[in-house]
Amino acid sequence: MDVILVQMNAIHLKKKNRIFSLICALMLLIALLNLPIGYFTFLRILIFAGAIWVAIDNLKIIHWLLIFILIAILFNPIIPIYLYQKYIWIPIDISCAILFLIEAFVFKKPKDENNQNPNKLTKVYTRDKIH
């Protein structure tokens, strides 16, 4: 029962990660429009949080970790980086949106060494344990 619950929680967490990455990508694509400054302030906070979330989720994959740490630094709301021109932000927003989409759909995380086949259920007998 414990193994099934852990697998169910892992599946729900993967779905939440995918949804969060999709939201980040969508918001970055919406940022290509001419919008008020409040949207871009909110965008900085959201993308910063999303990039940190993805970086923490991919701690074992160094290049993916570094990419999303760089995105988090670029969209940092605490000490913002101002590029002042919209045409400079457009390719950055598109690139970051593509990276979030890749993370959501294409990128496969390596299997854990301890759990070679996550779909295989193992039976746990808790009552037969000797302490």
C-alpha positions as CSV (number, residue, x, y, z in Angstrom):
1,M,0.0,0.0,0.0
2,D,2.8,2.4,0.9
3,V,4.5,1.8,-2.5
4,I,1.3,2.5,-4.4
5,L,0.8,5.8,-2.5
6,V,4.4,6.9,-3.2
7,Q,3.9,6.1,-6.9
8,M,0.6,8.0,-7.0
9,N,2.2,11.0,-5.3
10,A,5.1,10.9,-7.8
11,I,2.6,10.8,-10.8
12,H,0.7,13.8,-9.4
13,L,3.9,15.7,-8.8
14,K,5.0,15.1,-12.4
15,K,1.6,16.4,-13.6
16,K,1.9,19.5,-11.5
17,N,5.4,20.1,-12.8
18,R,4.2,19.7,-16.3
19,I,1.3,22.1,-15.7
20,F,3.6,24.7,-14.0
21,S,6.0,24.5,-16.9
22,L,3.2,24.9,-19.4
23,I,1.9,28.0,-17.5
24,C,5.4,29.5,-17.6
25,A,5.7,28.9,-21.3
26,L,2.3,30.4,-22.0
27,M,3.0,33.5,-19.9
28,L,6.3,34.0,-21.7
29,L,4.6,33.8,-25.1
30,I,1.9,36.2,-23.9
31,A,4.7,38.6,-22.9
32,L,5.4,39.1,-26.6
33,L,2.4,41.4,-26.8
34,N,2.4,45.0,-25.8
35,L,1.2,44.8,-22.1
36,P,1.5,47.1,-19.1
37,I,4.5,47.0,-16.8
38,G,2.5,45.1,-14.1
39,Y,2.3,42.0,-16.3
40,F,6.0,42.0,-16.7
41,T,6.6,42.3,-12.9
42,F,4.2,39.4,-12.4
43,L,6.0,37.5,-15.2
44,R,9.4,38.0,-13.4
45,I,8.0,36.5,-10.2
46,L,6.4,33.5,-12.0
47,I,9.3,32.7,-14.3
48,F,11.8,33.0,-11.4
49,A,9.7,30.6,-9.3
50,G,9.2,28.2,-12.3
51,A,12.9,28.2,-13.1
52,I,13.9,27.5,-9.5
53,W,11.2,24.7,-9.4
54,V,12.6,23.1,-12.6
55,A,16.2,23.4,-11.4
56,I,15.4,21.7,-8.1
57,D,13.5,19.0,-10.0
58,N,16.6,18.4,-12.1
59,L,19.4,18.4,-9.6
60,K,21.1,15.4,-11.1
61,I,21.3,16.8,-14.6
62,I,23.9,19.5,-14.5
63,H,23.3,21.2,-17.9
64,W,19.6,21.4,-17.4
65,L,20.1,22.7,-13.8
66,L,22.5,25.4,-15.1
67,I,20.2,26.5,-17.9
68,F,17.3,27.1,-15.5
69,I,19.5,28.8,-12.9
70,L,20.5,31.2,-15.6
71,I,16.8,31.8,-16.5
72,A,16.1,32.4,-12.8
73,I,18.9,34.9,-12.6
74,L,17.7,36.7,-15.7
75,F,14.1,36.9,-14.5
76,N,15.1,37.6,-10.9
77,P,12.5,40.0,-9.3
78,I,14.6,40.9,-6.3
79,I,17.5,42.5,-8.3
80,P,16.0,42.8,-11.8
81,I,18.0,42.8,-14.9
82,Y,16.7,45.6,-17.2
83,L,17.4,45.3,-20.9
84,Y,15.2,48.4,-21.6
85,Q,14.3,47.4,-25.2
86,K,11.4,45.1,-26.0
87,Y,13.2,43.7,-29.1
88,I,15.9,42.3,-26.9
89,W,13.4,40.5,-24.6
90,I,11.5,38.9,-27.5
91,P,14.1,36.2,-28.4
92,I,14.8,35.6,-24.7
93,D,11.1,35.1,-24.0
94,I,10.7,32.8,-27.0
95,S,13.8,30.8,-26.0
96,C,12.8,30.4,-22.4
97,A,9.2,29.4,-23.5
98,I,10.7,26.7,-25.7
99,L,12.9,25.5,-22.9
100,F,9.9,25.2,-20.5
101,L,8.0,23.3,-23.2
102,I,10.9,20.9,-23.7
103,E,11.0,20.4,-20.0
104,A,7.3,19.7,-19.9
105,F,7.0,17.3,-22.8
106,V,10.2,16.1,-24.3
107,F,12.8,15.9,-21.6
108,K,12.9,12.5,-19.9
109,K,14.4,12.3,-16.4
110,P,16.8,9.5,-15.8
111,K,15.5,6.6,-13.7
112,D,16.5,6.3,-10.1
113,E,19.2,3.8,-9.4
114,N,17.2,2.2,-6.6
115,N,14.0,2.0,-8.6
116,Q,14.8,0.6,-12.0
117,N,11.2,0.1,-13.1
118,P,8.8,2.6,-11.6
119,N,5.8,0.8,-13.1
120,K,6.6,-2.4,-11.4
121,L,4.8,-2.7,-8.0
122,T,6.6,-4.5,-5.2
123,K,4.8,-6.2,-2.5
124,V,5.6,-5.1,1.1
125,Y,4.7,-7.3,4.0
126,T,4.7,-5.0,7.0
127,R,3.2,-7.5,9.5
128,D,6.0,-10.0,8.9
129,K,8.8,-7.7,9.8
130,I,11.0,-8.6,12.8
131,H,12.3,-5.7,14.7
